[in-house]
């Protein structure tokens, strides 16, 4: 994500909570969502069937 959908700022901060807009504080992507995405990408398709 390269900008905040709420305020339009391109200033984003990466922290233990996830990706946060440095301008307005909106959480753009939570760490839980990021971890889940990484888990899905690391598993092979055979693990799901």
Residue pairs with C-beta under 8 A, 6 or more apart in sequence:
1 12
1 19
1 28
1 29
2 10
2 12
3 9
3 10
3 12
4 10
4 12
4 21
4 23
4 24
4 26
4 28
5 26
5 28
6 21
6 24
6 26
7 21
7 23
7 24
7 26
9 21
9 22
9 23
9 24
11 21
11 22
11 23
12 19
12 20
12 21
12 22
12 28
13 19
13 20
13 21
13 22
14 20
16 31
17 27
17 30
17 31
18 27
18 28
18 29
18 30
18 31
18 32
18 33
18 34
19 27
19 28
19 29
19 34
20 26
20 27
20 28
21 28
